[in-house]
Amino acid sequence: MTSHPEFNERTTGTEVASVFADQIRGKTILITGISPKGIGASTALAFASQSPALLILASRTKSKLEAVAEQIRTKFPSCHTNTRIELVSLDLSSQSSIRQAVTDITRLLIGGNKLDILINNAAINTTTRQTTPDDGLGLELTFGTNHIGTFLFTNLLLRNNLLSPPPPPPARIITVSSAGHRLSPMRFSDYNFSHPEKEVPAEEDYLKPLPGAFAKCTEDGYNGMVTYGQSKTANILFTLYLQKRLKGRRRGVGAYSLHPGTIETELGRDQDPEVKQEFHKIEAYWKSLDEGCATTMVAALDPALDETKGLYLVDCQISDPHPHAQDEVAAERLWKLSEEIVGEKFTLEDF
């Protein structure tokens, strides 16, 4: 149970930050996926409201990073003196960009500074088949960005010893997932969806029938909602593996995942009108950007989570993901597959 059962879908991230101000003040926080019209920006603004020592904003587009940094400085003039804001270029679809970003972040943390909170917020949702640009593997872009990119980025930060050790409160790794994870388990036998109509084991098959416009595919059989669903399941399984290996260990690192809610952001900018209409059919309440970051803030800040077995949060409270996202065997299998894809082994017991 969280420490504030009164928090709900209409709670704002700014409200959560105010309640947990002592968990933010003076801390070092890294947020990926920063865009002026996304929940990465609202998350950054919520944290900035309570004077963290260092706020590192990471994204693919320099102009978007600069725009959000200016939003923060305009809304919270005290950030000019109380909070250091640093901007880092990060494209999670590119393994070379990820490695360079970790090098840049390591330089920013010289002098023994560590990350207290890592928010893995960045994600994409494509409508056509695309592949990652520079790894030579031809990874399906959504899986390659939303999971593999996040997997590599997080593990390199851990390997470089950049997350804060005890004493409490322990560092936290927060990975933003989605209720869309229910659309598809991990499709281990064809995670690139190279053969959409291929017969796969029942436990790997996506939800059938898909509701309404969610069933729309391109001519080559690609379905962006299904591939997005798989990537969001991967986010939760990744978090589950981190929990089992890190929580309670000497480093004291906590890991949680969440569904932020249904929010109008740039994530859905490429969706056609029929898919957008389908979302309006199934979701009555659409959150503001500030409401959309509230569950992220609870996951990152609520001390009560350290005493629970919670893995996944919805509307600021602990919830249960779909059973296919709670499977420890699948979580370990995904970890090994991810290591194979990035070409490196990551043994969390060493961190």
C-alpha positions in Angstrom: 0.0 0.0 0.0 1.2 3.5 -0.7 1.4 6.1 2.1 -1.3 8.2 0.4 -4.3 6.1 -0.5 -6.2 9.3 -1.3 -4.1 10.0 -4.4 -6.0 9.0 -7.6 -6.2 9.6 -11.3 -6.8 13.4 -10.8 -3.8 13.9 -8.5 -1.1 16.0 -10.1 2.6 15.5 -10.1 3.1 18.9 -8.6 0.9 17.8 -5.6 2.9 14.6 -5.2 6.2 16.6 -5.3 4.9 19.0 -2.6 3.9 16.1 -0.3 7.3 14.4 -0.8 9.4 17.6 -1.0 12.0 16.2 1.5 12.6 13.3 -0.9 13.5 15.7 -3.7 15.4 18.6 -2.1 19.1 18.3 -2.8 18.8 15.1 -4.9 20.2 14.2 -8.3 17.6 13.1 -10.8 17.8 11.9 -14.4 14.8 11.9 -16.7 14.7 10.5 -20.3 12.3 11.4 -23.0 12.1 15.1 -22.5 9.7 17.0 -24.8 7.6 20.2 -24.2 4.3 18.4 -24.8 5.1 15.2 -23.0 5.0 13.8 -19.5 8.8 13.9 -19.4 8.5 17.7 -19.3 5.8 17.7 -16.7 7.8 15.2 -14.6 10.8 17.6 -14.8 8.7 20.5 -13.8 7.2 18.6 -10.8 10.7 17.7 -9.6 12.0 21.2 -10.2 9.3 22.7 -8.0 11.1 21.3 -4.9 14.7 22.3 -5.6 16.7 19.1 -6.5 20.4 19.7 -6.6 20.9 18.4 -10.1 18.3 17.7 -12.8 19.7 15.9 -15.9 17.3 16.0 -18.8 18.0 13.6 -21.7 16.4 13.4 -25.1 17.1 13.1 -28.8 16.3 16.7 -29.8 18.5 19.5 -28.4 15.8 22.2 -29.2 13.2 20.3 -27.1 15.6 19.9 -24.2 16.4 23.6 -24.3 12.7 24.5 -24.4 11.9 22.4 -21.3 14.9 23.8 -19.5 13.6 27.3 -20.2 10.1 26.3 -19.0 11.6 25.2 -15.7 13.7 28.4 -15.3 10.7 30.6 -16.2 8.3 28.8 -13.8 10.8 28.4 -11.0 13.3 31.3 -11.0 14.9 29.8 -7.9 16.3 27.0 -10.1 18.9 29.5 -11.3 20.5 29.3 -7.9 19.2 26.1 -6.2 19.1 23.6 -9.1 21.7 22.8 -11.7 20.1 21.7 -14.9 22.1 19.7 -17.4 21.1 18.6 -20.9 22.2 15.3 -22.5 21.7 14.0 -26.0 20.2 10.5 -25.9 18.6 8.5 -28.7 17.5 5.1 -27.2 17.2 3.6 -30.7 21.0 4.0 -31.2 23.4 2.0 -29.1 26.3 4.3 -29.9 24.2 7.3 -28.7 23.4 5.5 -25.5 27.0 4.8 -24.8 28.0 8.4 -25.5 25.2 9.6 -23.3 26.4 7.5 -20.4 29.9 8.9 -20.9 28.5 12.4 -20.8 26.5 11.7 -17.7 29.5 10.2 -16.0 31.4 13.4 -16.6 28.5 15.4 -15.1 28.7 13.3 -11.9 32.3 13.8 -11.2 33.3 14.4 -7.6 31.4 11.4 -6.2 27.9 12.6 -7.1 25.4 9.8 -7.7 21.9 9.5 -9.2 19.2 9.3 -6.6 16.4 8.8 -9.1 16.4 7.5 -12.7 13.2 8.0 -14.7 13.1 5.9 -17.8 10.3 7.8 -19.5 11.4 7.8 -23.2 9.3 5.8 -25.6 8.0 5.7 -29.2 5.0 4.3 -30.9 5.3 3.8 -34.6 2.6 2.9 -37.1 4.9 1.5 -39.8 7.7 -1.1 -39.7 11.0 0.6 -39.0 14.4 -0.7 -37.7 17.0 0.7 -35.3 19.7 2.7 -37.2 23.2 1.7 -36.2 23.4 -1.7 -34.5 23.4 -3.8 -37.6 20.8 -6.1 -36.1 17.7 -4.8 -37.8 15.8 -4.6 -34.6 12.1 -3.6 -34.8 12.3 0.0 -33.8 9.7 0.1 -31.0 11.2 -2.9 -29.2 14.7 -1.7 -29.9 14.0 1.7 -28.5 11.5 1.2 -25.7 13.1 -1.9 -24.2 16.6 -2.7 -25.6 17.6 1.0 -25.4 16.3 1.3 -21.8 17.9 -2.0 -20.8 21.3 -0.9 -22.1 21.2 2.6 -20.8 20.1 1.5 -17.3 22.7 -1.2 -17.1 25.6 1.0 -18.2 24.6 3.5 -15.5 24.6 0.7 -13.0 27.9 -0.7 -14.2 29.5 2.8 -14.0 28.4 2.9 -10.3 26.3 6.0 -10.9 23.3 5.2 -8.7 23.3 6.3 -5.1 24.1 3.6 -2.5 22.6 3.4 1.0 22.1 4.8 3.6 18.3 5.2 2.9 16.5 6.4 1.0 17.8 4.0 -1.6 18.1 5.0 -5.3 15.2 4.2 -7.5 14.8 3.2 -11.1 11.4 4.0 -12.5 10.4 2.7 -16.0 7.3 4.1 -17.5 5.2 1.3 -19.0 1.6 1.4 -20.2 -1.8 -0.4 -19.8 -1.0 -1.2 -23.4 1.2 -4.0 -22.2 -2.0 -6.1 -21.9 -2.1 -6.3 -25.7 0.9 -8.5 -26.1 3.2 -10.7 -24.1 6.9 -11.1 -25.1 7.0 -12.8 -28.5 10.3 -14.6 -27.9 10.0 -16.7 -31.0 9.6 -13.6 -33.2 10.2 -10.4 -31.2 10.9 -8.4 -34.3 7.5 -9.3 -35.7 9.3 -10.3 -38.9 6.6 -12.8 -39.6 3.3 -11.3 -38.1 1.2 -14.3 -39.2 3.7 -16.9 -38.0 2.2 -19.4 -35.6 3.7 -18.8 -32.2 3.2 -20.5 -28.8 -0.1 -19.5 -27.3 1.6 -17.8 -24.4 3.4 -15.5 -26.8 0.4 -14.6 -29.0 -1.1 -11.1 -28.8 -4.6 -10.3 -27.7 -7.2 -11.6 -30.1 -9.4 -10.2 -31.3 -7.9 -6.7 -30.9 -10.5 -4.0 -30.3 -11.7 -2.0 -33.2 -9.0 0.1 -35.0 -6.3 -1.5 -32.9 -6.5 -4.4 -35.3 -5.4 -2.3 -38.3 -2.2 -3.4 -39.9 0.0 -2.1 -42.7 0.3 -4.1 -46.0 3.2 -6.1 -44.6 1.2 -7.2 -41.5 2.8 -4.8 -39.1 0.7 -3.6 -36.2 2.1 -0.8 -34.2 -0.2 -1.2 -31.3 0.9 -4.9 -30.8 4.6 -4.1 -31.1 4.1 -1.2 -28.6 2.3 -3.6 -26.3 5.2 -6.1 -26.4 7.7 -3.3 -25.6 5.6 -2.2 -22.6 5.4 -5.7 -21.3 9.2 -5.9 -21.7 9.5 -2.7 -19.5 7.6 -4.4 -16.7 9.5 -7.7 -17.0 12.8 -5.7 -17.0 11.6 -4.0 -13.8 10.7 -7.3 -12.2 14.2 -8.7 -12.9 15.8 -5.6 -11.4 13.6 -5.9 -8.3 14.5 -9.5 -7.7 18.3 -8.8 -8.1 18.6 -5.3 -6.6 16.0 -4.6 -4.0 17.3 -5.3 -0.5 20.9 -5.8 -1.7 23.8 -3.8 -0.4 23.1 -1.1 -3.0 19.5 -0.8 -1.9 18.3 0.1 -5.4 14.5 0.0 -5.8 12.7 -0.5 -9.2 9.1 0.2 -10.1 7.1 0.4 -13.3 3.7 2.1 -14.0 0.9 3.1 -16.3 0.8 6.9 -16.4 -2.8 7.1 -17.7 -4.3 8.2 -21.0 -2.8 11.6 -21.9 -2.7 13.6 -25.1 1.0 13.7 -25.9 3.4 13.6 -28.8 3.7 9.8 -28.4 0.5 9.4 -30.4 1.3 12.0 -33.0 1.5 9.4 -35.8 -1.6 7.6 -35.0 -4.5 7.8 -37.5 -7.8 9.2 -36.5 -9.5 5.8 -36.1 -7.0 4.6 -33.6 -7.4 7.9 -31.6 -11.2 7.4 -31.7 -10.7 3.9 -30.3 -8.8 5.3 -27.3 -11.6 7.7 -26.6 -14.1 4.8 -26.7 -12.2 2.8 -24.0 -10.9 5.6 -21.8 -13.4 8.1 -20.3 -11.0 10.3 -18.5 -8.0 11.9 -20.2 -5.4 13.3 -17.9 -3.6 16.6 -18.1 0.2 16.5 -18.4 0.6 17.3 -14.7 -1.8 14.5 -13.8 0.0 12.2 -16.2 3.2 12.4 -14.3 1.7 11.9 -10.8 2.1 8.1 -10.8 5.7 8.4 -11.9 6.3 10.8 -9.0 4.7 8.4 -6.5 6.8 5.5 -7.8 9.9 7.6 -7.5 9.3 9.1 -4.1 6.9 7.3 -1.8 9.0 5.6 1.0 6.1 3.2 1.7 7.0 1.3 -1.5 10.2 0.1 0.1 8.1 -2.0 2.5 5.7 -3.5 -0.1 6.0 -6.1 -2.9 4.6 -3.6 -5.4 5.9 -3.8 -9.0 3.5 -1.7 -11.0 1.4 1.4 -10.2 -1.8 2.9 -11.8 -3.4 6.2 -10.8 -0.8 6.6 -8.0 -1.6 3.3 -6.3 -0.1 -0.2 -6.5 -1.9 -2.4 -9.0 -1.3 -5.7 -10.8 -0.1 -5.9 -14.3 -1.3 -8.6 -16.6 0.0 -12.1 -15.6 2.2 -12.3 -18.6 4.1 -9.3 -17.2 4.6 -10.9 -13.8 6.3 -14.1 -15.0 9.7 -14.4 -13.4 10.8 -17.1 -16.0 9.9 -14.7 -18.8 11.8 -11.9 -17.0 15.0 -13.9 -16.8 14.6 -15.1 -20.4 14.1 -11.5 -21.6 17.2 -10.4 -19.7 19.3 -13.1 -21.4 17.9 -12.2 -24.8 18.6 -8.5 -24.2 22.2 -9.3 -23.3 22.6 -11.3 -26.5 21.2 -8.4 -28.5 23.5 -5.7 -27.0 26.4 -8.1 -26.9 27.2 -7.7 -23.2 26.6 -9.5 -20.0 25.3 -7.6 -17.0 25.5 -9.3 -13.6 23.6 -7.3 -11.1 25.2 -9.0 -8.2 28.3 -7.1 -9.1 26.8 -3.7 -8.7 
